[in-house]
């Protein structure tokens, strides 16, 4: 999918949309809330937050690493830990408060109305990001904005056309976002 972007590595080139990100599984991150259901054992079923260190603590299971795991992987780890106390535990993990791992969050910096880190959602577009941050300030140089993206372990910059998208409704300026993208919106100099 990213092959179409191969020639756009410098900040002077405009980004061309290469389509949606490849399918991936949600990875639990610090700040997420997980609902742990242990079948036939409501006394150890509980909703817990993932701590900043990426771990969770539940009844009978202390300091279990949750960050970077899928809900199914975490459920199997909890089953292993509970097997000391419960015969053949069956665990389901449901993520309820989505933040995601830091490496997968979309960061928006510069002249956004509300610069912030956003949890990545599948098929997220540049327009979705702009809506989430409340658009750009009156001082933004929207058509000089860039997306910084890791491609094969190397940071690459791609120019995006925010003014064309927001002010002129040019939908061709809407591009797909990827986990870990950083949108930099510079200030215009009058």
C-alpha positions in Angstrom: 0.0 0.0 0.0 2.8 2.4 0.8 4.5 1.7 -2.4 2.6 4.6 -4.1 4.2 7.0 -1.7 7.8 5.9 -2.4 8.7 9.1 -4.3 7.2 11.5 -1.7 9.9 11.3 0.9 10.9 14.9 1.0 8.8 17.6 2.7 8.4 19.4 -0.6 6.2 16.7 -2.2 2.5 16.4 -1.8 1.2 13.2 -0.3 -0.8 10.9 -2.5 -3.3 8.7 -0.8 -2.3 5.0 -0.9 -5.6 3.7 0.6 -6.5 2.4 4.0 -3.9 1.1 6.4 -3.3 -2.7 6.4 -5.6 -4.6 8.7 -4.3 -5.0 12.2 -5.5 -6.0 15.7 -6.1 -3.5 18.4 -3.3 -3.3 20.9 -4.1 -2.4 24.5 -2.2 0.6 25.8 -1.8 2.7 29.0 -5.0 4.6 29.7 -7.3 1.9 28.2 -9.9 0.4 30.4 -10.4 -3.4 30.3 -13.3 -5.3 31.5 -12.2 -8.8 32.6 -14.9 -11.4 32.8 -14.0 -14.8 34.4 -16.8 -17.2 33.5 -18.6 -18.6 36.6 -16.3 -16.5 38.9 -17.9 -13.0 39.3 -15.8 -12.4 42.4 -12.7 -12.1 40.3 -14.3 -10.4 37.3 -13.6 -6.7 37.3 -13.1 -3.6 35.1 -9.6 -2.1 35.6 -7.5 0.7 34.0 -4.2 0.0 32.3 -1.7 1.9 34.4 0.9 4.2 32.8 3.5 1.5 33.2 1.3 -0.7 30.9 0.3 -3.2 33.7 -3.0 -4.2 35.3 -3.9 -5.6 38.7 -7.0 -7.7 39.3 -8.1 -9.9 42.2 -5.6 -12.8 42.4 -3.4 -11.3 39.6 -1.0 -8.5 40.3 1.2 -6.5 38.0 0.4 -8.3 34.7 1.7 -6.7 31.5 -1.2 -5.6 29.3 0.2 -2.9 27.1 1.0 -4.0 23.5 -1.2 -7.1 23.7 -4.4 -7.9 22.0 -7.5 -8.5 24.2 -7.3 -12.2 23.4 -3.6 -12.4 24.3 -4.3 -10.7 27.6 -7.2 -13.1 28.3 -4.9 -16.1 27.9 -2.3 -14.5 30.2 -4.9 -14.0 32.9 -6.1 -17.5 32.5 -2.5 -18.8 33.1 -2.2 -16.6 36.2 -5.6 -17.6 37.6 -5.0 -21.4 37.0 -3.1 -21.4 40.3 -6.4 -20.6 42.1 -9.3 -21.5 39.7 -9.6 -24.8 37.9 -9.7 -24.2 34.1 -10.6 -20.5 34.1 -12.2 -19.1 31.1 -11.5 -15.4 30.6 -12.8 -12.7 28.2 -11.2 -9.3 28.0 -13.3 -6.4 26.6 -11.6 -3.1 26.0 -13.9 -0.2 26.9 -11.9 3.0 27.1 -9.7 3.2 24.0 -6.4 5.0 24.1 -4.1 2.5 22.4 -0.4 2.2 22.6 1.7 5.4 22.3 3.3 4.1 19.1 -0.1 3.8 17.4 -1.6 7.2 18.5 -2.0 10.0 16.0 -0.3 13.2 17.2 -1.4 16.6 16.0 0.9 19.5 16.8 1.2 23.2 15.8 -1.7 25.3 14.7 -4.5 22.9 15.4 -7.4 24.3 17.4 -6.8 21.6 20.1 -3.4 19.9 19.5 -3.5 16.4 21.0 -2.7 12.7 20.7 -5.7 10.7 19.3 -6.2 7.0 19.4 -5.8 5.5 16.0 -9.0 4.0 14.5 -9.1 1.8 11.5 -9.7 3.6 8.2 -9.0 7.0 9.9 -8.5 9.8 7.4 -6.9 13.3 7.6 -10.5 14.8 7.7 -11.3 12.6 10.7 -8.2 13.9 12.5 -9.1 17.5 11.7 -12.6 17.1 13.0 -11.3 15.6 16.3 -8.9 18.5 16.9 -11.4 21.2 16.0 -9.8 22.2 12.8 -6.9 24.7 12.4 -6.3 28.1 13.9 -6.6 31.3 11.8 -2.8 31.5 11.9 -2.3 28.0 10.3 -0.4 27.5 7.1 -2.6 24.6 6.2 -1.1 23.8 2.8 2.3 23.6 4.3 1.3 21.0 6.8 3.2 17.7 6.9 2.6 14.2 8.1 5.6 12.5 9.6 5.4 8.8 9.2 7.6 5.8 9.9 8.1 3.8 6.8 10.3 0.7 7.1 11.8 2.1 10.3 12.7 5.5 8.8 10.9 8.8 9.3 9.5 10.3 6.2 7.7 13.6 5.7 4.7 14.1 3.3 3.1 17.4 2.5 -0.7 17.6 2.9 -3.1 20.3 1.7 -5.3 21.2 4.7 -6.5 24.5 3.3 -7.6 22.8 0.1 -9.5 20.2 2.1 -11.1 22.4 4.7 -11.7 25.7 2.9 -12.2 24.5 -0.7 -13.8 21.1 0.0 -11.2 19.4 -2.2 -11.8 15.8 -1.1 -8.7 14.7 -3.1 -6.7 16.3 -0.4 -8.1 13.8 2.2 -5.6 11.1 2.8 -5.6 7.9 5.0 -3.8 8.1 8.3 -1.6 5.4 9.7 -0.9 4.4 13.3 1.9 6.6 14.7 1.5 9.4 12.2 2.4 12.9 13.4 0.5 15.8 11.7 2.5 19.1 11.9 0.6 22.3 11.2 2.9 25.2 10.9 2.1 28.9 11.5 1.8 31.1 8.5 4.1 34.1 8.3 2.3 37.2 7.0 
